[in-house]
Amino acid sequence: MGAPKVVDLFSGAGGFGRGFKEVGFQISLAVEINHSSARTYSANFPNTTVLEEDIRNLSGREIIKEIGSDPDVVIGSPPCEPFTAANPMRMDSPVDRLYLDERGTLTLEFIRLLEELRPKIFVMENVPSIVETKELREALIHEFRRVGYEPIFNFLRAEDYGNPSKRARIFISNLKIELPTAPRMIVWDAISDLEDRYDIPNHEFLETNERKLKDMASLDYGDYITMFRGHHKDIPLYVRLDPFDVAPTVLGNSRFIHPFHSRYLTVREQARLMSYPDHHVFYGTKEEQYNQVGEAVPVVLSRGIASVILGALIWT
């Protein structure tokens, strides 16, 4: 028997897939509509077929034809913007976010492909607010049951498993996912060895104007320069990191300020906060690279999930 086959939907830059690859899965195929993310994935998973496609235009039959057999596992991270409180345009009705928001309906496309691919195990990652109301939770249960799967809502905090930044996420699966906790990793443990290193990819400093430099210099740990408007709340932006604590959640628009210097973290330093290995190289503009990092599943968490799934497959 060869390595179990994985199909990675809404694959982004490969944080979710990276963990599966590291524990021995074969990432047979990935689907990602964003060009720079697809380019990053393709470069880091050279043996994987990467389709730069709108998932709505793909059928399970096409995917199976491409990889030669049914996949053992389907993973994916449909867009969280319809559900997250960080989105100021989020629909007020939770159920409308799933059925009427154009990006929200992409979750239903993930479920459609489950029905067509029939994997043994699936894992779909999203923000906890995707199940924040009884109505939305029941709608999701109905949709998964409709295609033959009994969903289990696994709530995991990445920082509990050794990730140096906070990240609370729901992993919906037909498998109960329980992971052993790990010691907390603080910011300085994650990035201190990058000081005075110039031989690591994605580690170029961003130029900053004098006004921003002055603003940065005045910040204590945990202070921030500005905020952006979320859904009914403001969220800090440009936070100076406390080197001796876990970092705040890395978002697509996150730009953290270095604990000891008046500058933004580099893409590589930010990737370290998401437990990416240094050999995972990001492509595209700097803005696109930061977004790829912030929209990922932390690698240490995906590796733990993949280990649980591998064990379950061995015993089935």
N, C-alpha and C positions, 0 to 999 in steps of 0.2 A: 504493500500500500504506500502510495506517495504522500507527500505533504497535503493536508487538507486545503481545499481551494476556497479563497475568499473573493467576493465581489464587494468593492468599496464604492458606495454611492454617495454623491455630494462629497467627494473625497478631499476637497481643499488641497492643502500643501502636503498632506500625508501624515499628520500627527496620529490619527487613529490607525491607519494602515501600518505605520512604523512599528508600533508595539506588536502587531500580529506578525510582521515579518521577523522581528527579533526573537520571537519564541518558536519560529519554525513553520509558520503558515506560508502557503504560496499565494501571493496576491495576484490573482489571475487577471483581474480587470478592474479598472477604476473609471468613474464617470465624473467629470467636473466641467462646468460650463465656462468658468472664468479662465481666460487664456494664460495669465501669468501663473495662476495656481496649477493649472494643468501642465505647464512647462516645468514648474518646480517638481511636481509629482513624477513626471516622466524622467527627469534627470536623476532623481533619487531612487527610483524603482525601475531600473533599465530593463528588467525582464517582465514588466507588467504592461499589458495593453491599456493605454490611457485614451479614453474617448472624450474629446472636447465637444460635448453635446448637451443639448437641452434634454433632460431626462424624460420629459413629456413625449418626446419623439422616439423613445427607445422601447422596444418590447423585450420581454424575457426570452423569447425565442431567438432574437438577434444576439443577445448576450450569451446564451447557451451555445449557439453556433460558433461564436467567436472563441470561447474557451474550451469547447469540445465536450463538455459534460455539465450536469447540474452542479452548482456550487455547494460546498458544505456549509458555508457561513456567508451571510450578507450583513454588512455593517454600513452605517451611514449617519450623516449629520445634516438633515434637512435644515434650511434656514431658520434661525431662531428669532429673527427680527419681528415676525408677526406676533410673537408671544412674550418677548422680553420687555420688562418695564423700562429698559434703557431706550426704547423706541418711542419718541414723542408722538408718533402717528399711529400707535397701536390702537386697533379697534376696541371700543368699550365692551362690546359683547364677546366674551371668551369663545363661544362656539362659532361666532362669525369669523374669528381669527383663523379657524381651521377650514371652514367651508367657503368663505367669501373673499378673504385676503388672497391675492394671487400667489404670494409666496407661501402662505399658510397651506394652500392646497398641494404644495409640493410634498408635504408629509403624507398626503393621500396617494401621491405617486409612488412614494417609497413602499407603501402598503400594497399598492397594485403590483409592483414588481415582486414583492414577497409571494403573492399568489401565483405569479407566473414562473418564478424561479424555484419555489418550494425548497428552500434550504433547511437543513436540520436545525440550525440555530440562527437567530438574527439578533442584532443589537442596534438600536436606533438612539442616538444621543441628541439631547436638546436641553433647553433651560428648564428649571423646575416649574416655572410658571405655565408650562404647557399642560400641567395637571393641577393648576391652582384652584379650580372650581370643580364641584361635583359634576356639573353638566359637561364640562370639557373632558374630564376623566372618563365619564361614561360614554361619551362620543368616541373616544379613542379605543376603549374596550370593545365597543360595538364594531368598529372598523377592523380591528385585528381579528376578532372572533369571526367576522364575516368571511375572512380569507383563510380560516382554519388554524389560527394561532391564539393561545391564551396568554395575554400580555402580563408581564410582571414589571412593576415600576421600581427600579433599583436606584435609590438616591445615594450618590457618592460625592464626597468632598475630596478633591485631588490632594489638598494639603495633608490629609490624614494618611496618605500613602507615599509621602516623600517628595511631593511637588513643592517647589519653593514659592509658589504663588497660590492664592486662594482660587478655587473654582468649584462651585456647587452645581452639579448637573444630574439630570435624570437619564438613566440608560434603560430604555424600554426593551425588554427581551422576553423570549419564551423560556428563559433560564434565570434562576435566582443567582445573583452575582454577589458573593461575599468574599472580601479580600482581607488578608492580614494587614493590620496597620503598620506603619513605619515611623521612625523618629521624624520630628519636624525638621525640615530643611529651611534654613534662613537665607535671606538674600545674599549675604556676604559669602556664605559657604558656596553659593551657586556661581558667583561672578568674580570673586576676588582674584583668581588665577589669570583673569583676562587683562589685568593691569599690565601696561607696557608690552602687550602682545600685538604684533602686526602681521602675523602669518596665518591668521584664521579667517575664513570667509565670512562676509557680512558683518565685519567688525570695524567699519569705517565710521568716524565721528560725523555728526551732522553739524553744518555751519549754523551758528545762531547769532542773531543781531544783538546789538549792545543793550537794548532795552530788555530783551528776554534774559540776557546774561545777568543783568542787574536784578531782575525779578528772582531768578534762580538763586543767586547768592544770598538773598535775604530769607530763604525758606529753611525752617527746621524740619526734622523728620516728620512725615505725615502731613505737612503743609502742602498747599497746592496753589497754582497760579490762577486758575479759573474753573468754572463748572460748565457743563452742558446740560441742556434741558432734556430729561427723560420723560416717561409717562407719569405725570403727577409728582415728579421729584427731580431734583438736580443731582448730578453725579460729578465728583471732582475730576479734574483733568490736569495733567502736568504735576503729579504728586512727587515730592522728594521721598525716596524710599528710605525706610529704616533698615540699616544693614543687619540688625540683629533680630529681625522679625520676618515673618512670611510676607511676601508682597501682596498688595491688593490684586483683585482679579484683572488679568490681562484681557483687554477688549480690542476689537479691531482698530479703534481710534485711540488706543492707549499710547501715551508717550510719557514714560517715567523719567524722572530726574535722578541722576546718579547720587548715591549717598554722600560722596565726598567731593565731587567735582561739579562745577556749574555747567553741566551739559546733559543732553538727553542720553538715555541708554542707547547703545548701538542695537541694530537688529539682532546681532549674535547674543548680546547680553540679555535682551528680551526673550530670545529663544531659549536661553538657559533657564529662564524663569518658567518655561513650559516644558522643561526637561528634554529638549531636543539635543541629540548628539551634535558635536561640531561638524561632523562630516555630512550632515543634512544641510544642503546649500539651498538658499532661497533666491529666486529669480524675479525679474520685473523691476519696476521703479522702487525707490525706498518706501514710498507710501504703500505700494502693493505688498512689499515684503513684510512691513509691520502688520498689515492687515492679515496676511497669511498666518503669521505667528499668533495673533490675537484671536483668530477664529478656529483654532485647533483644539483637539482633545490632547491634553498633556500626555507626553509619551510614557511617562512612568505609570500613568493610570491605564492607558490603552494596553500596555504590556501586562499589567496585572489582570485586566479583563480577559485578554487573549489567553493567558495561562489557565484561567478558570475554564474557558471554553475548550481549550485543547484537552484538558483533563476530562471534561464531560464527553467529548467525542470519543476518546479512548475507551470509555466505559459503556458506550452505546453500540 
